[in-house]
Amino acid sequence: MAHNNKAESGVAEEIAPLTSVGEFLDEDGLAEALGPMLNQEPEPNSPPPQDEDLEAPEEDSPSNEDSEVLSQEEEVEEGDQEVEEASSGAQKRIDKLTRNWREAQDTVKHQEERIRHLESMAKDNNSQVRPNPTSDNPYAYMQSAGEVESEEQLVEEWLDWCEDNPDGGERDGKDYTDDDVKSIRKACRKAQSRHLPAQRQYVEKLSQFNSVAEQIYPFWAKPYSQEHKVAQDMLKQVPGVMNDPSYKIIIGDALYGRVMREKMAMEMRGRGNRQSAPKKAPPQPGTPKASVPAATRRDGANSKALQDFYSDQGSEDALARLFSQGAVKME
């Protein structure tokens, strides 16, 4: 400010001799008046004017740089952790889907095996051995209460039809005469009074014996087992045994008795082979020959009884002889 005051006072001293406007407007007067101002030089030590609002940029301190680096590292670590968690979750989902897929595969395999088993059972049921109907019992082939009930209902329907059509008529696309009606009525009455009640009683006993047979010989409840197939073959050979409601127990005893007999025979042969034969003395004159062991004779008799039983188609008489000779024993 002192410098500016001095300059203003100097300019005033130079302009002061101009006493009139005309002198000031004169070219020489104007030059004389402005000369000191134009020729004036700034002081060498005066600093250039600066804007007070401008400030020097602040340099980042080392602490700020470190904090930024740490922050970036934390962000990277958090990002890696999120990636690991996402990867772990995806792997868990993959493992779960794989486990579910394997369980589904096992279920499908089990169902396929069950379907094959049911198909095999259906074939076995179609080829199941049944007793043959006879003149004494035309319903002997029935093996369940449901079959008997259906036949009883059918007999009732035929009797009603015969009463409504005593002179004959048509039923199920077939013509019947009055003589046919009489024969049908007679057969239905005999079925109601004799055959069906007897078969119902047989079926009730059969159900009880079958329950016991399946406990003693579980193969009867497993149509796909080898023992069941062998038992069916035996029934085909001796169908007469099925007239007895306990025929499954009889066949089971015969089957396992045969197995035990064959097993015992093999053990006896094995023991005989392991034993060294003793030296025999030369035969002496007059020495009687050794008789056949009783066990051997008994085995031969049992074998013959079984053969007779099979050849006689399992008749009751042959079965009685079989038990009386001890070929098959029931405990």
C-alpha positions as CSV (number, residue, x, y, z in Angstrom):
1,M,0.0,0.0,0.0
2,A,2.9,2.4,0.7
3,H,4.3,1.8,-2.8
4,N,0.9,2.7,-4.3
5,N,0.7,5.9,-2.3
6,K,4.1,7.0,-3.5
7,A,3.2,6.4,-7.1
8,E,0.0,8.3,-6.7
9,S,1.7,11.3,-5.1
10,G,4.4,11.3,-7.9
11,V,1.7,11.3,-10.6
12,A,-0.1,14.2,-8.8
13,E,3.1,16.2,-8.7
14,E,3.7,15.7,-12.4
15,I,0.1,16.5,-13.3
16,A,-0.1,19.5,-11.0
17,P,1.7,22.0,-13.4
18,L,-1.1,21.5,-16.0
19,T,-3.4,24.4,-15.2
20,S,-6.0,24.1,-17.9
21,V,-7.9,21.5,-19.8
22,G,-6.4,22.7,-23.0
23,E,-3.0,22.0,-21.9
24,F,-4.1,18.6,-20.8
25,L,-5.7,17.8,-24.1
26,D,-2.7,19.0,-26.0
27,E,-0.6,16.2,-27.4
28,D,2.5,17.3,-25.7
29,G,0.7,17.9,-22.5
30,L,-0.9,14.5,-22.6
31,A,2.4,12.9,-23.2
32,E,4.1,14.9,-20.5
33,A,1.3,14.0,-18.1
34,L,1.3,10.3,-18.9
35,G,5.0,9.9,-19.4
36,P,5.9,9.2,-15.7
37,M,3.2,6.5,-15.6
38,L,4.3,4.8,-18.8
39,N,8.0,4.9,-17.9
40,Q,7.4,3.7,-14.3
41,E,9.0,0.1,-13.7
42,P,7.8,-2.3,-11.0
43,E,9.9,-2.9,-8.0
44,P,12.1,-6.0,-8.5
45,N,11.3,-7.5,-5.0
46,S,7.5,-7.3,-5.3
47,P,6.0,-10.8,-5.6
48,P,3.4,-11.5,-8.3
49,P,-0.2,-11.3,-7.1
50,Q,-1.7,-14.5,-6.1
51,D,-5.2,-15.6,-5.7
52,E,-5.9,-16.2,-2.0
53,D,-8.4,-18.8,-2.8
54,L,-6.0,-21.0,-4.6
55,E,-4.3,-23.5,-2.4
56,A,-1.5,-26.0,-3.1
57,P,-2.8,-29.6,-3.5
58,E,-2.4,-31.7,-0.4
59,E,-0.1,-34.7,-0.9
60,D,-1.4,-38.0,0.2
61,S,0.2,-39.0,3.5
62,P,1.7,-42.5,3.8
63,S,-1.0,-43.5,6.3
64,N,-3.7,-42.8,3.7
65,E,-2.0,-44.9,1.1
66,D,-1.6,-47.8,3.6
67,S,-5.3,-47.6,4.5
68,E,-6.3,-47.7,0.9
69,V,-4.1,-50.8,0.2
70,L,-5.5,-52.5,3.3
71,S,-9.0,-51.7,2.2
72,Q,-8.4,-53.1,-1.3
73,E,-6.8,-56.3,0.2
74,E,-9.9,-56.7,2.5
75,E,-12.2,-56.3,-0.5
76,V,-10.2,-58.9,-2.4
77,E,-10.3,-61.3,0.5
78,E,-14.0,-60.8,0.9
79,G,-14.5,-61.4,-2.8
80,D,-12.4,-64.6,-2.6
81,Q,-14.5,-65.7,0.4
82,E,-17.7,-65.1,-1.4
83,V,-16.5,-67.1,-4.4
84,E,-15.5,-70.0,-2.1
85,E,-18.9,-69.9,-0.4
86,A,-20.7,-69.8,-3.8
87,S,-18.5,-72.7,-5.0
88,S,-19.1,-74.7,-1.9
89,G,-22.9,-74.1,-2.2
90,A,-22.9,-75.2,-5.8
91,Q,-20.9,-78.3,-4.9
92,K,-23.4,-79.2,-2.2
93,R,-26.3,-78.8,-4.7
94,I,-24.4,-81.0,-7.2
95,D,-23.9,-83.7,-4.5
96,K,-27.5,-83.5,-3.5
97,L,-28.7,-83.9,-7.1
98,T,-26.3,-86.7,-7.7
99,R,-27.5,-88.5,-4.6
100,N,-31.2,-88.0,-5.7
101,W,-30.3,-89.3,-9.1
102,R,-28.7,-92.4,-7.7
103,E,-31.7,-93.0,-5.4
104,A,-34.0,-92.6,-8.4
105,Q,-31.9,-95.1,-10.3
106,D,-32.1,-97.6,-7.5
107,T,-35.9,-97.1,-7.3
108,V,-36.3,-97.7,-11.0
109,K,-34.1,-100.8,-10.8
110,H,-36.1,-102.1,-7.8
111,Q,-39.4,-101.5,-9.7
112,E,-38.1,-103.3,-12.8
113,E,-37.2,-106.3,-10.7
114,R,-40.6,-106.2,-9.1
115,I,-42.3,-106.1,-12.5
116,R,-40.3,-109.1,-13.7
117,H,-41.1,-110.9,-10.4
118,L,-44.9,-110.2,-10.8
119,E,-44.8,-111.3,-14.5
120,S,-43.1,-114.5,-13.4
121,M,-45.7,-115.0,-10.7
122,A,-48.5,-114.5,-13.2
123,K,-46.9,-117.2,-15.4
124,D,-46.6,-119.5,-12.5
125,N,-50.3,-118.9,-11.5
126,N,-51.3,-119.7,-15.0
127,S,-49.4,-122.9,-14.9
128,Q,-50.2,-123.7,-11.3
129,V,-51.2,-127.3,-10.7
130,R,-54.8,-127.7,-9.7
131,P,-56.8,-130.9,-8.8
132,N,-58.7,-132.3,-11.7
133,P,-62.5,-132.2,-11.4
134,T,-64.2,-135.5,-11.0
135,S,-67.7,-136.9,-11.2
136,D,-67.9,-136.9,-7.4
137,N,-66.8,-133.3,-7.2
138,P,-66.9,-131.2,-10.4
139,Y,-65.6,-128.2,-8.4
140,A,-62.4,-129.9,-7.1
141,Y,-60.2,-127.5,-9.0
142,M,-61.3,-124.5,-6.9
143,Q,-58.6,-123.5,-4.4
144,S,-60.0,-120.3,-2.9
145,A,-63.2,-119.1,-1.2
146,G,-63.7,-116.4,-3.9
147,E,-64.0,-119.1,-6.5
148,V,-66.6,-120.9,-4.5
149,E,-68.6,-117.8,-3.9
150,S,-68.6,-116.9,-7.5
151,E,-69.8,-120.3,-8.5
152,E,-72.6,-120.2,-5.8
153,Q,-73.8,-116.9,-7.2
154,L,-73.8,-118.3,-10.8
155,V,-75.8,-121.3,-9.6
156,E,-78.4,-119.0,-8.1
157,E,-78.6,-117.0,-11.4
158,W,-79.2,-120.3,-13.4
159,L,-81.9,-121.4,-11.0
160,D,-83.7,-118.1,-11.3
161,W,-83.4,-118.3,-15.1
162,C,-84.8,-121.9,-15.1
163,E,-87.8,-120.8,-13.0
164,D,-88.5,-118.0,-15.4
165,N,-88.0,-120.2,-18.5
166,P,-89.4,-123.7,-17.8
167,D,-90.1,-124.3,-21.5
168,G,-86.6,-123.3,-22.6
169,G,-85.1,-120.2,-24.0
170,E,-82.0,-118.3,-25.0
171,R,-79.1,-117.4,-22.7
172,D,-75.7,-116.0,-23.6
173,G,-76.4,-116.6,-27.3
174,K,-77.3,-120.3,-26.8
175,D,-80.7,-121.9,-27.1
176,Y,-82.0,-124.3,-24.4
177,T,-84.9,-126.7,-24.6
178,D,-87.2,-127.7,-21.8
179,D,-85.2,-130.9,-21.3
180,D,-82.0,-128.7,-21.0
181,V,-83.8,-126.6,-18.4
182,K,-84.6,-129.7,-16.3
183,S,-81.0,-131.0,-16.5
184,I,-79.6,-127.6,-15.5
185,R,-82.0,-127.3,-12.6
186,K,-81.1,-130.7,-11.3
187,A,-77.3,-130.0,-11.6
188,C,-77.7,-126.7,-9.8
189,R,-79.6,-128.2,-6.9
190,K,-77.0,-130.9,-6.5
191,A,-74.3,-128.3,-6.6
192,Q,-76.0,-126.3,-3.9
193,S,-76.7,-129.3,-1.6
194,R,-73.5,-131.3,-2.0
195,H,-70.6,-130.2,-4.2
196,L,-70.2,-126.5,-3.3
197,P,-70.6,-127.0,0.5
198,A,-68.0,-129.8,0.3
199,Q,-65.6,-127.6,-1.7
200,R,-66.2,-124.7,0.7
201,Q,-65.2,-126.9,3.6
202,Y,-62.1,-128.1,1.7
203,V,-61.1,-124.5,0.9
204,E,-61.4,-123.5,4.5
205,K,-59.2,-126.4,5.6
206,L,-56.8,-125.7,2.8
207,S,-56.4,-122.1,3.9
208,Q,-55.5,-123.3,7.4
209,F,-53.0,-125.9,6.2
210,N,-51.4,-123.5,3.7
211,S,-50.7,-121.1,6.5
212,V,-49.0,-123.8,8.5
213,A,-47.1,-125.1,5.4
214,E,-45.7,-121.6,4.6
215,Q,-44.4,-121.4,8.2
216,I,-42.7,-124.8,8.0
217,Y,-41.6,-124.6,4.4
218,P,-41.3,-120.9,3.4
219,F,-40.7,-121.7,-0.2
220,W,-44.4,-122.1,-0.7
221,A,-44.7,-118.3,-0.3
222,K,-41.9,-117.8,-2.9
223,P,-43.1,-118.9,-6.3
224,Y,-39.8,-117.8,-7.9
225,S,-37.7,-120.1,-5.7
226,Q,-36.2,-123.3,-6.9
227,E,-37.8,-125.4,-4.2
228,H,-41.3,-124.1,-5.3
229,K,-40.6,-125.2,-8.8
230,V,-39.5,-128.7,-7.7
231,A,-42.6,-128.9,-5.5
232,Q,-44.8,-128.0,-8.5
233,D,-43.2,-130.7,-10.5
234,M,-43.9,-133.2,-7.8
235,L,-47.6,-132.1,-7.8
236,K,-47.7,-132.7,-11.5
237,Q,-46.4,-136.2,-11.0
238,V,-48.9,-137.0,-8.1
239,P,-51.9,-134.7,-8.6
240,G,-54.0,-137.1,-6.5
241,V,-52.3,-135.8,-3.3
242,M,-54.1,-132.5,-3.8
243,N,-57.3,-134.1,-2.7
244,D,-56.0,-133.7,0.8
245,P,-56.1,-130.1,2.0
246,S,-52.7,-130.6,3.7
247,Y,-51.0,-131.5,0.5
248,K,-48.4,-128.7,0.8
249,I,-47.2,-130.1,4.0
250,I,-47.1,-133.6,2.5
251,I,-45.1,-132.4,-0.5
252,G,-42.8,-130.4,1.7
253,D,-42.1,-133.4,3.9
254,A,-41.4,-135.5,0.9
255,L,-39.2,-132.9,-0.7
256,Y,-37.0,-132.3,2.3
257,G,-37.1,-136.0,3.3
258,R,-35.6,-136.7,-0.1
259,V,-33.0,-134.0,0.3
260,M,-32.0,-135.3,3.7
261,R,-31.9,-138.9,2.5
262,E,-29.6,-137.9,-0.4
263,K,-27.4,-135.8,1.9
264,M,-27.1,-138.7,4.4
265,A,-26.2,-141.1,1.6
266,M,-23.5,-138.7,0.4
267,E,-22.0,-138.4,3.9
268,M,-22.0,-142.2,4.3
269,R,-20.2,-142.6,1.0
270,G,-17.7,-140.0,2.0
271,R,-17.0,-141.7,5.3
272,G,-16.7,-145.0,3.6
273,N,-14.1,-143.6,1.1
274,R,-12.1,-142.1,3.9
275,Q,-11.9,-145.3,5.9
276,S,-9.2,-147.7,4.8
277,A,-10.6,-151.1,4.1
278,P,-9.3,-153.7,6.5
279,K,-7.5,-156.8,5.2
280,K,-9.8,-159.7,4.9
281,A,-8.8,-163.2,5.9
282,P,-9.0,-165.7,3.2
283,P,-12.4,-167.4,3.1
284,Q,-12.7,-170.5,5.1
285,P,-14.7,-173.5,4.0
286,G,-18.1,-173.6,5.6
287,T,-18.1,-169.9,6.6
288,P,-21.5,-168.3,5.9
289,K,-21.7,-165.2,3.7
290,A,-22.3,-161.8,5.4
291,S,-25.9,-160.8,5.2
292,V,-27.1,-157.5,3.7
293,P,-27.2,-154.7,6.4
294,A,-30.6,-153.8,7.7
295,A,-30.1,-150.1,6.9
296,T,-29.4,-151.0,3.2
297,R,-32.5,-153.1,3.0
298,R,-34.6,-150.3,4.6
299,D,-33.2,-147.7,2.1
300,G,-34.1,-150.0,-0.8
301,A,-37.7,-150.5,0.6
302,N,-38.1,-146.7,1.0
303,S,-36.9,-146.1,-2.5
304,K,-39.3,-148.7,-3.9
305,A,-42.2,-147.1,-1.8
306,L,-41.4,-143.7,-3.2
307,Q,-41.3,-145.1,-6.8
308,D,-44.7,-146.8,-6.2
309,F,-46.1,-143.5,-4.8
310,Y,-45.0,-141.6,-7.9
311,S,-46.2,-144.2,-10.4
312,D,-49.6,-144.4,-8.7
313,Q,-50.0,-140.7,-9.1
314,G,-50.1,-140.0,-5.4
315,S,-53.2,-141.9,-4.6
316,E,-54.3,-142.1,-1.0
317,D,-53.4,-145.8,-0.8
318,A,-49.9,-145.2,-2.1
319,L,-49.5,-142.3,0.3
320,A,-50.6,-144.5,3.2
321,R,-48.1,-147.2,2.2
322,L,-45.5,-144.5,2.0
323,F,-46.0,-143.4,5.6
324,S,-46.5,-146.9,6.9
325,Q,-43.1,-148.0,5.6
326,G,-41.4,-145.0,7.1
327,A,-40.3,-143.6,3.7
328,V,-41.7,-140.2,4.7
329,K,-42.2,-139.1,8.3
330,M,-44.2,-136.2,9.7
331,E,-42.9,-134.8,12.9
